[in-house]
Amino acid sequence: MLHLALSRRPRAWFAALLGGLALGGCRGGDPAAQGPVNLQGGVPVGAVLALSGNANVYGQDQRVGLNLALAQLNGSGGIGGTPLRLAIEDSGSDDPGANAAMTLQINRGMLAVIGPTLSQQAFAADPIAQRRGMPVVAPSNTATGIPQIGHFISRVSAQSSVIAPLSIAKALELHPTIRRAAVFYAQDDAYSTAETTIFQKALSAKGLKPITVQRTQLADNDFQNQISAALALKPDLIVLSLQAVDGGNLVRQLRELGYRGTVVVGNGMNTPNIYPICQKYCDGLLIAQAYSPELDTPVNRAFVRAFAANQARSGRGPVIPPQLTAQAYTALQVIGDALQRLNAQRPLKTLTVAEARKGLMDAILSGTYQTPLGEIHFTPDGEVVQKNFFVAQVRMNPDGRSGRFALLP
């Protein structure tokens, strides 16, 4: 049986946020953590996802992954025979929404939180979790410095510094005549500013100092001035660190204004939700990925089948799981596995919330996990260590609104 609660009212949470602030930040003085773990209805785990606002395309992908992992965990007996109870809160796409949602999940007595969706939100909300001893497993935060917020913060999403250079190397392998690179990034987004620095270092390491760096804003939808300035310099490679909506719009306008060269995009566009935005112009985009549906392992094959069956039941496409769905699945899988090990050593029903959270964080960091991403484990500071990475190219279908990330050798 699945146990799932969902709220879509982040702006109603500010009373919860103020209540959390009144508790003071010290775990020892936090009354919400001193009582016993409430197992009524299941083992409580929370998620903070961007299900509304301009980042909702990511949160929707993540919710699918969490639901699939929840079904798998509870179908296998849950945690020592007790089902997992998952409470999802919509953070919106801004920092206040993430802060309020995180505080609400802590005050509810959740044992761990998955999320928030955006790196920008994580830099705001994760310090709240750290101060109150709440384990966080980030499913999609790739900016440098996320796990270093504190002991209770970890992530299953490999940081951009590991992944982003792979797409630059592949672009130069496919097109060795590339000489002039232009860079675009959103200057008001933590993910974009972190990733563009990595991209620019990777370009410089290959002898390609960018000929121009164009700055945008997350809310922009017209990029003609930046594109025209870049195209006047005749680039043969364009590198984008943008979110799905603004990135998709920029790619479409870039092609409409005549650019025919190679385009490398970052993790913010690593979702099939870009297809309806840039449409046929998505074709050919290069992107480095931490997940491939073509990874031939038992866990990934089972995940791909479960995703396809879920999509068939719901009448939705595509049938190939995107990276964000796989990473969200992995985050809950890691928490479930760690909870099982903790419960076998120290039954959850005998612990206070604070004791369970601390024990769970230790269990998360000490485990090795076979996931859809491949085998992963964590460094002592919560950084994911992953073996498998990929570079894909977008191949659009004739309808111009659907496609796939085709794995490149």
Contacts in CASP RR format, 6 or more apart in sequence:
PFRMAT RR
TARGET T0000
AUTHOR 0000-0000-0000
METHOD contacts of the structure
MODEL  1
MLHLALSRRPRAWFAALLGGLALGGCRGGDPAAQGPVNLQGGVPVGAVLA
LSGNANVYGQDQRVGLNLALAQLNGSGGIGGTPLRLAIEDSGSDDPGANA
AMTLQINRGMLAVIGPTLSQQAFAADPIAQRRGMPVVAPSNTATGIPQIG
HFISRVSAQSSVIAPLSIAKALELHPTIRRAAVFYAQDDAYSTAETTIFQ
KALSAKGLKPITVQRTQLADNDFQNQISAALALKPDLIVLSLQAVDGGNL
VRQLRELGYRGTVVVGNGMNTPNIYPICQKYCDGLLIAQAYSPELDTPVN
RAFVRAFAANQARSGRGPVIPPQLTAQAYTALQVIGDALQRLNAQRPLKT
LTVAEARKGLMDAILSGTYQTPLGEIHFTPDGEVVQKNFFVAQVRMNPDG
RSGRFALLP
1 74 0 8 1.000
1 83 0 8 1.000
2 67 0 8 1.000
2 70 0 8 1.000
2 71 0 8 1.000
2 74 0 8 1.000
2 83 0 8 1.000
3 41 0 8 1.000
3 42 0 8 1.000
3 70 0 8 1.000
3 74 0 8 1.000
3 83 0 8 1.000
3 84 0 8 1.000
3 85 0 8 1.000
3 86 0 8 1.000
4 67 0 8 1.000
4 70 0 8 1.000
4 85 0 8 1.000
4 86 0 8 1.000
4 87 0 8 1.000
4 88 0 8 1.000
5 85 0 8 1.000
5 86 0 8 1.000
5 87 0 8 1.000
5 88 0 8 1.000
6 87 0 8 1.000
6 88 0 8 1.000
6 89 0 8 1.000
6 90 0 8 1.000
7 88 0 8 1.000
7 89 0 8 1.000
7 90 0 8 1.000
8 51 0 8 1.000
8 52 0 8 1.000
8 90 0 8 1.000
9 90 0 8 1.000
10 52 0 8 1.000
10 89 0 8 1.000
10 90 0 8 1.000
10 91 0 8 1.000
10 92 0 8 1.000
10 97 0 8 1.000
10 100 0 8 1.000
10 101 0 8 1.000
11 97 0 8 1.000
11 100 0 8 1.000
13 89 0 8 1.000
13 97 0 8 1.000
13 100 0 8 1.000
13 101 0 8 1.000
13 103 0 8 1.000
13 104 0 8 1.000
14 96 0 8 1.000
14 100 0 8 1.000
16 100 0 8 1.000
16 103 0 8 1.000
16 104 0 8 1.000
16 107 0 8 1.000
17 99 0 8 1.000
17 100 0 8 1.000
17 103 0 8 1.000
17 104 0 8 1.000
19 103 0 8 1.000
19 107 0 8 1.000
20 32 0 8 1.000
20 103 0 8 1.000
20 106 0 8 1.000
20 107 0 8 1.000
20 132 0 8 1.000
21 103 0 8 1.000
23 29 0 8 1.000
23 30 0 8 1.000
23 31 0 8 1.000
23 32 0 8 1.000
23 132 0 8 1.000
24 30 0 8 1.000
24 131 0 8 1.000
25 131 0 8 1.000
25 132 0 8 1.000
26 131 0 8 1.000
27 33 0 8 1.000
27 131 0 8 1.000
27 132 0 8 1.000
27 133 0 8 1.000
27 354 0 8 1.000
28 34 0 8 1.000
28 354 0 8 1.000
30 132 0 8 1.000
30 354 0 8 1.000
32 106 0 8 1.000
32 107 0 8 1.000
32 109 0 8 1.000
32 132 0 8 1.000
32 353 0 8 1.000
33 109 0 8 1.000
33 132 0 8 1.000
33 133 0 8 1.000
33 352 0 8 1.000
33 353 0 8 1.000
33 354 0 8 1.000
33 357 0 8 1.000
34 352 0 8 1.000
34 353 0 8 1.000
34 354 0 8 1.000
35 352 0 8 1.000
35 353 0 8 1.000
36 349 0 8 1.000
36 351 0 8 1.000
36 352 0 8 1.000
36 353 0 8 1.000
37 43 0 8 1.000
37 44 0 8 1.000
37 109 0 8 1.000
37 111 0 8 1.000
37 348 0 8 1.000
37 349 0 8 1.000
37 351 0 8 1.000
37 352 0 8 1.000
37 353 0 8 1.000
37 356 0 8 1.000
38 44 0 8 1.000
38 109 0 8 1.000
39 82 0 8 1.000
39 348 0 8 1.000
39 349 0 8 1.000
41 83 0 8 1.000
41 85 0 8 1.000
42 82 0 8 1.000
42 83 0 8 1.000
42 84 0 8 1.000
42 85 0 8 1.000
43 78 0 8 1.000
43 79 0 8 1.000
43 82 0 8 1.000
43 83 0 8 1.000
43 84 0 8 1.000
43 85 0 8 1.000
43 111 0 8 1.000
43 339 0 8 1.000
43 348 0 8 1.000
44 85 0 8 1.000
44 87 0 8 1.000
44 108 0 8 1.000
44 109 0 8 1.000
44 110 0 8 1.000
44 111 0 8 1.000
45 84 0 8 1.000
45 85 0 8 1.000
45 86 0 8 1.000
45 87 0 8 1.000
45 110 0 8 1.000
45 111 0 8 1.000
45 112 0 8 1.000
45 113 0 8 1.000
45 114 0 8 1.000
45 332 0 8 1.000
45 335 0 8 1.000
45 336 0 8 1.000
45 339 0 8 1.000
46 86 0 8 1.000
46 87 0 8 1.000
46 88 0 8 1.000
46 89 0 8 1.000
46 105 0 8 1.000
46 108 0 8 1.000
46 110 0 8 1.000
46 112 0 8 1.000
46 113 0 8 1.000
46 114 0 8 1.000
47 62 0 8 1.000
47 63 0 8 1.000
47 66 0 8 1.000
47 86 0 8 1.000
47 87 0 8 1.000
47 88 0 8 1.000
47 89 0 8 1.000
47 105 0 8 1.000
47 113 0 8 1.000
47 114 0 8 1.000
47 115 0 8 1.000
47 332 0 8 1.000
48 88 0 8 1.000
48 89 0 8 1.000
48 91 0 8 1.000
48 98 0 8 1.000
48 101 0 8 1.000
48 102 0 8 1.000
48 105 0 8 1.000
48 113 0 8 1.000
48 114 0 8 1.000
48 115 0 8 1.000
48 116 0 8 1.000
48 117 0 8 1.000
48 121 0 8 1.000
48 125 0 8 1.000
49 59 0 8 1.000
49 62 0 8 1.000
49 63 0 8 1.000
49 66 0 8 1.000
49 88 0 8 1.000
49 89 0 8 1.000
49 90 0 8 1.000
49 91 0 8 1.000
49 114 0 8 1.000
49 115 0 8 1.000
49 116 0 8 1.000
49 117 0 8 1.000
50 56 0 8 1.000
50 58 0 8 1.000
50 59 0 8 1.000
50 90 0 8 1.000
50 91 0 8 1.000
50 92 0 8 1.000
50 93 0 8 1.000
50 116 0 8 1.000
50 117 0 8 1.000
50 118 0 8 1.000
50 121 0 8 1.000
51 59 0 8 1.000
51 60 0 8 1.000
51 63 0 8 1.000
51 88 0 8 1.000
51 90 0 8 1.000
51 91 0 8 1.000
51 92 0 8 1.000
52 90 0 8 1.000
52 92 0 8 1.000
52 93 0 8 1.000
53 92 0 8 1.000
53 93 0 8 1.000
54 93 0 8 1.000
54 218 0 8 1.000
54 219 0 8 1.000
54 243 0 8 1.000
54 245 0 8 1.000
55 92 0 8 1.000
55 93 0 8 1.000
55 117 0 8 1.000
55 118 0 8 1.000
55 243 0 8 1.000
55 244 0 8 1.000
56 92 0 8 1.000
56 93 0 8 1.000
57 244 0 8 1.000
57 245 0 8 1.000
57 271 0 8 1.000
57 273 0 8 1.000
58 117 0 8 1.000
58 118 0 8 1.000
58 140 0 8 1.000
58 244 0 8 1.000
58 268 0 8 1.000
58 271 0 8 1.000
58 273 0 8 1.000
58 324 0 8 1.000
59 117 0 8 1.000
59 324 0 8 1.000
60 273 0 8 1.000
61 271 0 8 1.000
61 273 0 8 1.000
61 322 0 8 1.000
61 324 0 8 1.000
61 325 0 8 1.000
61 328 0 8 1.000
62 117 0 8 1.000
62 139 0 8 1.000
62 140 0 8 1.000
62 324 0 8 1.000
62 325 0 8 1.000
62 327 0 8 1.000
62 328 0 8 1.000
63 88 0 8 1.000
63 328 0 8 1.000
64 307 0 8 1.000
64 310 0 8 1.000
64 325 0 8 1.000
64 328 0 8 1.000
65 307 0 8 1.000
65 321 0 8 1.000
65 325 0 8 1.000
65 326 0 8 1.000
65 328 0 8 1.000
65 329 0 8 1.000
65 332 0 8 1.000
66 86 0 8 1.000
66 88 0 8 1.000
66 114 0 8 1.000
66 328 0 8 1.000
66 329 0 8 1.000
66 331 0 8 1.000
66 332 0 8 1.000
67 310 0 8 1.000
68 303 0 8 1.000
68 306 0 8 1.000
68 307 0 8 1.000
68 310 0 8 1.000
68 325 0 8 1.000
68 329 0 8 1.000
69 328 0 8 1.000
69 329 0 8 1.000
69 330 0 8 1.000
69 331 0 8 1.000
69 332 0 8 1.000
69 333 0 8 1.000
70 84 0 8 1.000
70 86 0 8 1.000
70 332 0 8 1.000
71 306 0 8 1.000
72 302 0 8 1.000
72 306 0 8 1.000
72 333 0 8 1.000
73 79 0 8 1.000
73 84 0 8 1.000
73 332 0 8 1.000
73 333 0 8 1.000
73 336 0 8 1.000
74 83 0 8 1.000
74 84 0 8 1.000
77 83 0 8 1.000
78 84 0 8 1.000
78 336 0 8 1.000
78 340 0 8 1.000
79 336 0 8 1.000
79 339 0 8 1.000
79 340 0 8 1.000
79 343 0 8 1.000
79 348 0 8 1.000
80 340 0 8 1.000
80 343 0 8 1.000
80 344 0 8 1.000
82 348 0 8 1.000
84 332 0 8 1.000
84 336 0 8 1.000
84 339 0 8 1.000
86 332 0 8 1.000
87 105 0 8 1.000
87 108 0 8 1.000
87 110 0 8 1.000
89 101 0 8 1.000
89 104 0 8 1.000
89 105 0 8 1.000
90 101 0 8 1.000
91 97 0 8 1.000
91 98 0 8 1.000
91 100 0 8 1.000
91 101 0 8 1.000
91 102 0 8 1.000
91 116 0 8 1.000
91 117 0 8 1.000
91 121 0 8 1.000
91 125 0 8 1.000
92 98 0 8 1.000
93 117 0 8 1.000
93 118 0 8 1.000
93 121 0 8 1.000
94 121 0 8 1.000
95 120 0 8 1.000
95 121 0 8 1.000
95 124 0 8 1.000
95 125 0 8 1.000
97 121 0 8 1.000
98 116 0 8 1.000
98 118 0 8 1.000
98 121 0 8 1.000
98 122 0 8 1.000
98 124 0 8 1.000
98 125 0 8 1.000
99 124 0 8 1.000
99 125 0 8 1.000
99 128 0 8 1.000
101 116 0 8 1.000
101 125 0 8 1.000
102 113 0 8 1.000
102 116 0 8 1.000
102 125 0 8 1.000
102 126 0 8 1.000
102 128 0 8 1.000
102 129 0 8 1.000
102 134 0 8 1.000
103 128 0 8 1.000
105 113 0 8 1.000
105 134 0 8 1.000
106 113 0 8 1.000
106 128 0 8 1.000
106 129 0 8 1.000
106 132 0 8 1.000
106 134 0 8 1.000
109 353 0 8 1.000
110 134 0 8 1.000
111 135 0 8 1.000
111 339 0 8 1.000
111 348 0 8 1.000
111 353 0 8 1.000
111 356 0 8 1.000
111 357 0 8 1.000
111 360 0 8 1.000
112 134 0 8 1.000
112 135 0 8 1.000
112 136 0 8 1.000
112 137 0 8 1.000
112 335 0 8 1.000
112 357 0 8 1.000
112 360 0 8 1.000
112 364 0 8 1.000
113 129 0 8 1.000
113 134 0 8 1.000
113 135 0 8 1.000
113 136 0 8 1.000
113 137 0 8 1.000
114 136 0 8 1.000
114 137 0 8 1.000
114 138 0 8 1.000
114 139 0 8 1.000
114 328 0 8 1.000
114 331 0 8 1.000
114 332 0 8 1.000
114 335 0 8 1.000
115 122 0 8 1.000
115 136 0 8 1.000
115 137 0 8 1.000
115 138 0 8 1.000
115 139 0 8 1.000
115 140 0 8 1.000
115 141 0 8 1.000
115 331 0 8 1.000
116 122 0 8 1.000
116 125 0 8 1.000
116 138 0 8 1.000
116 141 0 8 1.000
117 139 0 8 1.000
117 140 0 8 1.000
118 140 0 8 1.000
118 141 0 8 1.000
118 189 0 8 1.000
118 190 0 8 1.000
118 191 0 8 1.000
119 141 0 8 1.000
119 142 0 8 1.000
119 143 0 8 1.000
119 146 0 8 1.000
119 190 0 8 1.000
119 191 0 8 1.000
119 194 0 8 1.000
120 189 0 8 1.000
120 190 0 8 1.000
120 191 0 8 1.000
122 138 0 8 1.000
122 141 0 8 1.000
122 143 0 8 1.000
122 146 0 8 1.000
122 149 0 8 1.000
122 153 0 8 1.000
123 143 0 8 1.000
123 146 0 8 1.000
123 149 0 8 1.000
123 190 0 8 1.000
126 136 0 8 1.000
126 138 0 8 1.000
126 146 0 8 1.000
126 149 0 8 1.000
126 150 0 8 1.000
126 153 0 8 1.000
127 149 0 8 1.000
128 134 0 8 1.000
129 135 0 8 1.000
129 136 0 8 1.000
129 152 0 8 1.000
129 153 0 8 1.000
130 136 0 8 1.000
130 149 0 8 1.000
130 150 0 8 1.000
130 151 0 8 1.000
130 152 0 8 1.000
130 153 0 8 1.000
133 152 0 8 1.000
133 354 0 8 1.000
133 357 0 8 1.000
133 358 0 8 1.000
133 361 0 8 1.000
134 152 0 8 1.000
134 357 0 8 1.000
135 152 0 8 1.000
135 154 0 8 1.000
135 335 0 8 1.000
135 357 0 8 1.000
135 360 0 8 1.000
135 361 0 8 1.000
135 364 0 8 1.000
136 152 0 8 1.000
136 153 0 8 1.000
136 154 0 8 1.000
137 154 0 8 1.000
137 155 0 8 1.000
137 156 0 8 1.000
137 331 0 8 1.000
137 334 0 8 1.000
137 335 0 8 1.000
137 364 0 8 1.000
138 146 0 8 1.000
138 153 0 8 1.000
138 154 0 8 1.000
138 155 0 8 1.000
138 156 0 8 1.000
138 157 0 8 1.000
138 331 0 8 1.000
139 155 0 8 1.000
139 156 0 8 1.000
139 157 0 8 1.000
139 324 0 8 1.000
139 327 0 8 1.000
139 328 0 8 1.000
139 330 0 8 1.000
139 331 0 8 1.000
140 157 0 8 1.000
140 324 0 8 1.000
140 327 0 8 1.000
140 328 0 8 1.000
141 155 0 8 1.000
141 157 0 8 1.000
141 191 0 8 1.000
142 157 0 8 1.000
142 158 0 8 1.000
142 159 0 8 1.000
142 160 0 8 1.000
142 163 0 8 1.000
142 191 0 8 1.000
142 194 0 8 1.000
142 195 0 8 1.000
142 267 0 8 1.000
143 159 0 8 1.000
143 160 0 8 1.000
143 190 0 8 1.000
143 191 0 8 1.000
143 194 0 8 1.000
143 195 0 8 1.000
144 159 0 8 1.000
144 160 0 8 1.000
144 161 0 8 1.000
144 194 0 8 1.000
144 198 0 8 1.000
145 159 0 8 1.000
146 153 0 8 1.000
146 155 0 8 1.000
146 159 0 8 1.000
147 153 0 8 1.000
147 154 0 8 1.000
147 155 0 8 1.000
147 379 0 8 1.000
147 381 0 8 1.000
147 382 0 8 1.000
147 383 0 8 1.000
148 381 0 8 1.000
150 381 0 8 1.000
151 361 0 8 1.000
151 381 0 8 1.000
152 357 0 8 1.000
152 361 0 8 1.000
153 382 0 8 1.000
154 361 0 8 1.000
154 364 0 8 1.000
154 365 0 8 1.000
154 378 0 8 1.000
154 382 0 8 1.000
154 383 0 8 1.000
154 384 0 8 1.000
155 382 0 8 1.000
155 383 0 8 1.000
155 384 0 8 1.000
156 327 0 8 1.000
156 330 0 8 1.000
156 331 0 8 1.000
156 334 0 8 1.000
156 371 0 8 1.000
156 373 0 8 1.000
156 376 0 8 1.000
156 384 0 8 1.000
157 290 0 8 1.000
157 327 0 8 1.000
157 384 0 8 1.000
158 290 0 8 1.000
158 384 0 8 1.000
158 386 0 8 1.000
158 389 0 8 1.000
159 383 0 8 1.000
160 191 0 8 1.000
160 194 0 8 1.000
160 195 0 8 1.000
160 198 0 8 1.000
160 266 0 8 1.000
160 267 0 8 1.000
161 198 0 8 1.000
162 386 0 8 1.000
162 389 0 8 1.000
163 267 0 8 1.000
163 288 0 8 1.000
163 289 0 8 1.000
163 290 0 8 1.000
163 389 0 8 1.000
164 195 0 8 1.000
164 198 0 8 1.000
164 199 0 8 1.000
164 202 0 8 1.000
164 266 0 8 1.000
164 267 0 8 1.000
164 288 0 8 1.000
165 198 0 8 1.000
165 199 0 8 1.000
165 201 0 8 1.000
165 202 0 8 1.000
165 205 0 8 1.000
165 288 0 8 1.000
166 288 0 8 1.000
166 389 0 8 1.000
166 391 0 8 1.000
167 264 0 8 1.000
167 265 0 8 1.000
167 266 0 8 1.000
167 286 0 8 1.000
167 287 0 8 1.000
167 288 0 8 1.000
167 391 0 8 1.000
168 199 0 8 1.000
168 202 0 8 1.000
168 203 0 8 1.000
168 206 0 8 1.000
168 239 0 8 1.000
168 264 0 8 1.000
169 202 0 8 1.000
169 206 0 8 1.000
170 286 0 8 1.000
170 288 0 8 1.000
170 391 0 8 1.000
170 408 0 8 1.000
171 178 0 8 1.000
171 237 0 8 1.000
171 262 0 8 1.000
171 264 0 8 1.000
171 286 0 8 1.000
172 178 0 8 1.000
172 206 0 8 1.000
174 262 0 8 1.000
174 286 0 8 1.000
175 236 0 8 1.000
175 237 0 8 1.000
175 262 0 8 1.000
177 236 0 8 1.000
178 208 0 8 1.000
178 236 0 8 1.000
178 237 0 8 1.000
178 262 0 8 1.000
179 208 0 8 1.000
179 236 0 8 1.000
180 208 0 8 1.000
180 211 0 8 1.000
180 233 0 8 1.000
180 234 0 8 1.000
180 235 0 8 1.000
180 236 0 8 1.000
180 237 0 8 1.000
181 203 0 8 1.000
181 208 0 8 1.000
181 210 0 8 1.000
181 211 0 8 1.000
181 235 0 8 1.000
181 236 0 8 1.000
181 237 0 8 1.000
181 238 0 8 1.000
181 239 0 8 1.000
182 210 0 8 1.000
182 211 0 8 1.000
182 212 0 8 1.000
182 213 0 8 1.000
182 214 0 8 1.000
182 230 0 8 1.000
182 233 0 8 1.000
182 235 0 8 1.000
182 237 0 8 1.000
182 238 0 8 1.000
182 239 0 8 1.000
183 196 0 8 1.000
183 199 0 8 1.000
183 200 0 8 1.000
183 203 0 8 1.000
183 210 0 8 1.000
183 212 0 8 1.000
183 213 0 8 1.000
183 214 0 8 1.000
183 238 0 8 1.000
183 239 0 8 1.000
183 240 0 8 1.000
183 241 0 8 1.000
184 213 0 8 1.000
184 214 0 8 1.000
184 215 0 8 1.000
184 216 0 8 1.000
184 223 0 8 1.000
184 226 0 8 1.000
184 230 0 8 1.000
184 238 0 8 1.000
184 239 0 8 1.000
184 240 0 8 1.000
184 241 0 8 1.000
184 242 0 8 1.000
184 250 0 8 1.000
185 192 0 8 1.000
185 193 0 8 1.000
185 195 0 8 1.000
185 196 0 8 1.000
185 213 0 8 1.000
185 214 0 8 1.000
185 215 0 8 1.000
185 216 0 8 1.000
185 240 0 8 1.000
185 241 0 8 1.000
185 242 0 8 1.000
186 192 0 8 1.000
186 193 0 8 1.000
186 215 0 8 1.000
186 216 0 8 1.000
186 217 0 8 1.000
186 218 0 8 1.000
186 220 0 8 1.000
186 241 0 8 1.000
186 242 0 8 1.000
186 243 0 8 1.000
186 246 0 8 1.000
187 193 0 8 1.000
187 215 0 8 1.000
187 216 0 8 1.000
187 217 0 8 1.000
188 217 0 8 1.000
188 218 0 8 1.000
189 218 0 8 1.000
189 243 0 8 1.000
191 241 0 8 1.000
191 243 0 8 1.000
191 267 0 8 1.000
191 268 0 8 1.000
192 241 0 8 1.000
192 242 0 8 1.000
192 243 0 8 1.000
193 241 0 8 1.000
195 241 0 8 1.000
195 266 0 8 1.000
195 267 0 8 1.000
196 213 0 8 1.000
196 239 0 8 1.000
196 241 0 8 1.000
199 239 0 8 1.000
199 241 0 8 1.000
199 264 0 8 1.000
199 266 0 8 1.000
200 210 0 8 1.000
200 213 0 8 1.000
203 209 0 8 1.000
203 210 0 8 1.000
203 239 0 8 1.000
208 237 0 8 1.000
210 239 0 8 1.000
211 233 0 8 1.000
211 235 0 8 1.000
212 229 0 8 1.000
212 230 0 8 1.000
212 233 0 8 1.000
212 235 0 8 1.000
214 226 0 8 1.000
214 227 0 8 1.000
214 229 0 8 1.000
214 230 0 8 1.000
215 226 0 8 1.000
216 223 0 8 1.000
216 226 0 8 1.000
216 242 0 8 1.000
216 246 0 8 1.000
216 250 0 8 1.000
218 243 0 8 1.000
218 246 0 8 1.000
219 246 0 8 1.000
220 246 0 8 1.000
221 246 0 8 1.000
221 249 0 8 1.000
222 253 0 8 1.000
223 249 0 8 1.000
223 250 0 8 1.000
223 253 0 8 1.000
223 254 0 8 1.000
224 253 0 8 1.000
224 257 0 8 1.000
227 250 0 8 1.000
227 253 0 8 1.000
227 254 0 8 1.000
227 257 0 8 1.000
227 259 0 8 1.000
228 257 0 8 1.000
230 238 0 8 1.000
231 257 0 8 1.000
231 258 0 8 1.000
231 259 0 8 1.000
235 259 0 8 1.000
235 261 0 8 1.000
236 261 0 8 1.000
236 262 0 8 1.000
237 261 0 8 1.000
237 262 0 8 1.000
237 263 0 8 1.000
237 264 0 8 1.000
238 254 0 8 1.000
238 259 0 8 1.000
238 261 0 8 1.000
238 262 0 8 1.000
238 263 0 8 1.000
238 264 0 8 1.000
239 263 0 8 1.000
239 264 0 8 1.000
239 265 0 8 1.000
240 247 0 8 1.000
240 250 0 8 1.000
240 251 0 8 1.000
240 263 0 8 1.000
240 264 0 8 1.000
240 265 0 8 1.000
240 266 0 8 1.000
240 269 0 8 1.000
241 266 0 8 1.000
241 268 0 8 1.000
242 248 0 8 1.000
242 250 0 8 1.000
242 265 0 8 1.000
242 266 0 8 1.000
242 268 0 8 1.000
242 269 0 8 1.000
243 268 0 8 1.000
243 269 0 8 1.000
244 268 0 8 1.000
244 269 0 8 1.000
244 271 0 8 1.000
244 273 0 8 1.000
244 274 0 8 1.000
244 277 0 8 1.000
245 277 0 8 1.000
247 265 0 8 1.000
247 269 0 8 1.000
247 274 0 8 1.000
247 277 0 8 1.000
247 278 0 8 1.000
248 269 0 8 1.000
248 274 0 8 1.000
248 277 0 8 1.000
248 278 0 8 1.000
248 282 0 8 1.000
249 277 0 8 1.000
249 278 0 8 1.000
251 263 0 8 1.000
251 265 0 8 1.000
251 274 0 8 1.000
251 278 0 8 1.000
251 281 0 8 1.000
251 282 0 8 1.000
251 285 0 8 1.000
252 277 0 8 1.000
252 278 0 8 1.000
252 279 0 8 1.000
252 281 0 8 1.000
254 263 0 8 1.000
254 281 0 8 1.000
255 278 0 8 1.000
255 281 0 8 1.000
256 281 0 8 1.000
262 286 0 8 1.000
263 284 0 8 1.000
263 285 0 8 1.000
263 286 0 8 1.000
264 285 0 8 1.000
264 286 0 8 1.000
264 287 0 8 1.000
265 285 0 8 1.000
265 286 0 8 1.000
265 287 0 8 1.000
266 287 0 8 1.000
266 288 0 8 1.000
267 287 0 8 1.000
267 288 0 8 1.000
269 285 0 8 1.000
269 287 0 8 1.000
270 287 0 8 1.000
270 289 0 8 1.000
270 322 0 8 1.000
270 323 0 8 1.000
270 324 0 8 1.000
270 405 0 8 1.000
271 322 0 8 1.000
271 323 0 8 1.000
271 324 0 8 1.000
272 318 0 8 1.000
272 320 0 8 1.000
272 322 0 8 1.000
272 402 0 8 1.000
272 403 0 8 1.000
272 404 0 8 1.000
272 405 0 8 1.000
274 282 0 8 1.000
274 394 0 8 1.000
275 282 0 8 1.000
275 396 0 8 1.000
275 400 0 8 1.000
275 401 0 8 1.000
275 402 0 8 1.000
275 403 0 8 1.000
276 401 0 8 1.000
279 396 0 8 1.000
279 400 0 8 1.000
279 401 0 8 1.000
280 396 0 8 1.000
280 400 0 8 1.000
282 394 0 8 1.000
282 396 0 8 1.000
282 403 0 8 1.000
283 394 0 8 1.000
283 395 0 8 1.000
283 396 0 8 1.000
284 393 0 8 1.000
284 394 0 8 1.000
284 395 0 8 1.000
284 396 0 8 1.000
285 393 0 8 1.000
285 394 0 8 1.000
286 391 0 8 1.000
286 392 0 8 1.000
286 393 0 8 1.000
286 408 0 8 1.000
287 391 0 8 1.000
287 392 0 8 1.000
287 393 0 8 1.000
287 394 0 8 1.000
287 405 0 8 1.000
288 389 0 8 1.000
288 390 0 8 1.000
288 391 0 8 1.000
288 392 0 8 1.000
289 323 0 8 1.000
289 389 0 8 1.000
289 390 0 8 1.000
289 391 0 8 1.000
289 392 0 8 1.000
289 405 0 8 1.000
290 323 0 8 1.000
290 327 0 8 1.000
290 373 0 8 1.000
290 386 0 8 1.000
290 388 0 8 1.000
290 389 0 8 1.000
290 390 0 8 1.000
291 321 0 8 1.000
291 322 0 8 1.000
291 323 0 8 1.000
291 326 0 8 1.000
291 327 0 8 1.000
291 372 0 8 1.000
291 373 0 8 1.000
291 390 0 8 1.000
292 388 0 8 1.000
292 390 0 8 1.000
292 392 0 8 1.000
292 405 0 8 1.000
292 407 0 8 1.000
293 300 0 8 1.000
293 304 0 8 1.000
293 320 0 8 1.000
293 321 0 8 1.000
293 326 0 8 1.000
294 407 0 8 1.000
295 372 0 8 1.000
295 373 0 8 1.000
295 374 0 8 1.000
295 388 0 8 1.000
297 370 0 8 1.000
297 374 0 8 1.000
298 370 0 8 1.000
299 370 0 8 1.000
299 371 0 8 1.000
299 372 0 8 1.000
299 374 0 8 1.000
300 326 0 8 1.000
300 372 0 8 1.000
300 374 0 8 1.000
303 321 0 8 1.000
303 326 0 8 1.000
303 329 0 8 1.000
303 372 0 8 1.000
304 320 0 8 1.000
304 321 0 8 1.000
304 372 0 8 1.000
307 319 0 8 1.000
307 320 0 8 1.000
307 321 0 8 1.000
307 325 0 8 1.000
308 319 0 8 1.000
308 320 0 8 1.000
311 317 0 8 1.000
311 318 0 8 1.000
311 319 0 8 1.000
312 319 0 8 1.000
317 402 0 8 1.000
318 402 0 8 1.000
318 403 0 8 1.000
318 404 0 8 1.000
320 404 0 8 1.000
320 405 0 8 1.000
321 372 0 8 1.000
322 405 0 8 1.000
326 372 0 8 1.000
326 373 0 8 1.000
327 373 0 8 1.000
329 371 0 8 1.000
329 372 0 8 1.000
330 369 0 8 1.000
330 371 0 8 1.000
330 372 0 8 1.000
330 373 0 8 1.000
330 376 0 8 1.000
333 369 0 8 1.000
333 371 0 8 1.000
334 364 0 8 1.000
334 369 0 8 1.000
334 371 0 8 1.000
334 376 0 8 1.000
335 360 0 8 1.000
335 364 0 8 1.000
337 367 0 8 1.000
337 369 0 8 1.000
338 360 0 8 1.000
338 363 0 8 1.000
338 364 0 8 1.000
338 367 0 8 1.000
339 348 0 8 1.000
339 360 0 8 1.000
339 363 0 8 1.000
341 363 0 8 1.000
341 367 0 8 1.000
342 348 0 8 1.000
342 356 0 8 1.000
342 359 0 8 1.000
342 360 0 8 1.000
342 363 0 8 1.000
346 355 0 8 1.000
346 359 0 8 1.000
348 356 0 8 1.000
364 378 0 8 1.000
365 378 0 8 1.000
365 380 0 8 1.000
365 382 0 8 1.000
367 377 0 8 1.000
367 378 0 8 1.000
368 375 0 8 1.000
368 376 0 8 1.000
368 377 0 8 1.000
369 375 0 8 1.000
369 376 0 8 1.000
369 377 0 8 1.000
373 386 0 8 1.000
373 388 0 8 1.000
374 386 0 8 1.000
374 387 0 8 1.000
374 388 0 8 1.000
375 386 0 8 1.000
375 387 0 8 1.000
376 384 0 8 1.000
376 385 0 8 1.000
376 386 0 8 1.000
376 387 0 8 1.000
377 384 0 8 1.000
377 385 0 8 1.000
378 384 0 8 1.000
378 385 0 8 1.000
379 385 0 8 1.000
390 407 0 8 1.000
390 408 0 8 1.000
391 407 0 8 1.000
391 408 0 8 1.000
392 405 0 8 1.000
392 406 0 8 1.000
392 407 0 8 1.000
392 408 0 8 1.000
393 405 0 8 1.000
393 406 0 8 1.000
393 408 0 8 1.000
394 403 0 8 1.000
394 404 0 8 1.000
394 405 0 8 1.000
394 406 0 8 1.000
395 403 0 8 1.000
395 404 0 8 1.000
395 405 0 8 1.000
395 406 0 8 1.000
396 402 0 8 1.000
396 403 0 8 1.000
397 403 0 8 1.000
END
